Amino acid sequence: MLKFALAGNPNSGKTTLFNALTGSTAHVGNWPGVTVDKKEGVYKKGPEPVEIIDLPGIYSLSPYTPEEVITRNYLLDGEADGIINIVDATNLERNLYLTTQIMEVDIPIVVALNMADVLRKNGDSIDVKTLERRIGLPVVEISALKGDNVDLLMERALQAVKEKRAGTSILKGSIIWPAISNAEIALKLKDVPAPLFHAIKLVEKDEIEVKNHPAEAQAVQAFIKENVCKKEENGIDAEAEIADARYKYITAHFSSTLTRARKPSYDHLSKSDKADKVLTHKIWGLPIFLVVLFLIFHLTFSDDLFFIGAMSGGFGGRAETLAEHPVGYIFFGGGLNTPGMILFNLMDTLTSLVGEGLTLGLEAMKAHPGLVDFIVEGMWGGVASVLSFLPQILVLFLFFSILEDSGYMARVAFMLDRIFRRFGVSGRAFMPMIMGFGCSVPAMINTRTMSDEKEREATVRVIPFFTCGAKTPILLAVAGAFVAYFKIGNADVITYAMYLAGILAAMISLLVMRSTTKRGEVSPFIMELPTYHVPGFKNLMLHLWDKAKHFLQKAFTIILLSCIVIRLLSVFTWNWTYIGEDMDKSILASLGQFIQPLFTPLGFGSQIPQYGWVFAVAAITGLIAKEDVIATFGTLAACLGAVLSQEQLDGGVAQVAYLIEVTGITKAAVISFIIFNMLTIPCFAAVAAAKGETAKGKFKWTLLFWIATSYVVSAAVYTIGEFVWPVAIWAVAIAAAVVGIVIYNKHMNKKEARAKLLGK
Amino acid sequence: MKKLSDLKIGEKAVVTAVNGEGAIRRRLFDMGITPGAEVYLRKKAPLGDPIEIALRGYELTLRKAEAAHVEVKEC
């Protein structure tokens, strides 16, 4: 099968084209660098199927960030038969800069002039014929979003690969050319593939190239000194000369093919500029961001829309349960329900109907009561308690997708960079962190857009602290149960506070790591700010569908399976006798009791004699998938014979409240339990992702970091909350740690400054 | 000698030289900040840093520390 690689600038629409060509639903965003790994798909509409490879977006083939290296290696490996170079027509000059580099490789190339529709809408036009002639490559105007001319593009691409193509360069005629052509001859003698490309990189003193061809590199530099510098008075800087020559050539030969309807002027404000003026306003920019963030969480999790209920002194006719008033239950809580809550209640209704249906069906089949129990409460109960949170996770995800797609997220990074820098990371870290609220796995992979390895590793470590969709149920159910059982506080407030506590833990950890084990200067922040646009409905729905599919798959596979295993382990003894509700003798109980003492300092260990091990078991099952924590509670509550109505069974709150009651766990320990689960080792998938993104052999430190952080913070919360007096000990310990880190930091700063001076 | 970081909001200038070294310098080149390029300081972030410039028909953000590597002159 023929292989085509998609290469182009970040945010030029490569992934959109990839989706249009392959019918795939890969994640697209209005943020430079959404694709950070290569993806493969098949284009089937042509005469023969063709493989399409979506490469990470890059500005140049230089060797500085991981995704640049991925793309560069792929193009040079000769694996691809042809390259489709996507060029954003609305940003011609900078996009063609990459084209002038790609054309130096010996591969057939087709230029896809994307966003042709946007260009026309602005009244501008590009003389494609002239551009094609001057650039020496086939050029096709397309709109990846609308699918215009996409098939024509593939037709031209298939045509192009029929002939071999040797690299060409626009640098001929520049004063550095003699050096390049000599280097090319030398590399040809060595039988290096794509000699022109390598020759140019060698002249640029590219790190990878110099390492691969040290002898030639020396010869090239000597040649430049001998022949080129003589003509120049101040010597010559090949790297600057080449970059400069590329842009000069583009301005002189390619830019003129673009005819603008209006003469470009900085004073003219487009709609995007006007929106930007408000959203990044000097005074209002940051408050607007905070309000947006608050609104998102409010619309997703609150049961009192805009606090109408609280302000009007509560709504009349409030329905507590479904049976009492089905419609009221869905739409009204203490006030008007928010969209997230309405969907939550709808799902709740749905899962309880399924549960009732299952019971009726099984009873009609005269199934054994133990089996009915096992299926309805053990299996379905566990899965349903997780499923019920799907709507809210999707709503939250939708809001973040809208922000990302519109281009606002990039502006938030712009506004927050100054603050982030104080914590030792650049504003770029903002995107993976925000993605962490959805799922840690893509968030960790997204850190590849960060160029500094230490900064990247520190960011990967704190990403799980941003409460992900799977941890949300723990927060909601345990916080809900806490309020329901102890009759204090407000579930909303506890949920918000826990989200904030996670962010705080992340920031403090970053600060500590960047001044101790992960020291280093903050990496540069040089980032394109994309034009705002209204998010595409189709695109948003694709994101949502992807997320929902992933969640459902997990619920009905790994979570269902763990529910079954836990249920089985909890109703049988070691010699496989069925014990029913006498769970204290079960296999699970003995396993739980074995590890229970570990959690004593955290408040949910040996101090809870009665069924206390359920918390230990739940925390451990959370390592498989965080949803399992609540699913485990659901299963175990059922085993303990919690007599709950069907509505109470779903949603997890009542089950957790029941467990709090039978175990007699204290308030402080419940909070400590939530915190432990938020900060400890994330789920299996995230652990694998983190391992993939950190240096080989160093991952054990990341694991240790998670265990230590969660253990220490939970212990502090529990002991202080329970006995108050340990606050003095913790205060001293924290003060000592802070002083120690500050002194160490100062010492290291001095040492580094001295080393720098000596080095120069 | 004027630097890109010295520009005021709404000021235009032409790049004359790019200093610094390694990855930062290379990135500045790749993003189109080369001698002769016209730049316009669109705005500063709410906390004064980073800055947003318009060049070659698009918007770019960079920190003042990085912009200090770029020498400019009035046009």
Interface residues (C-beta under 8 A of the other chain):
Chain A: Y59 S60 S62 Y64 T90 N91 L92 E93 R94 Y97 E239 A240 A243 D244 Y247 K248 P264 Y266 T280 H281 K282 I283 G285 L286 F414 M415 D417 R418 I419 G427 S451 P524 F525 I526 M527 E528 L529 T531
Chain B: G10 K12 V18 A23 I24 R25 R26 R27 L28 F29 D30 M31 G32 T34 P35 G36 A37 Y40 R42 K43 K44 A45 P46 L47 G48 D49 P50 E52 A54 R56 G57 Y58 E59 L60 T61 L62 R63 E66
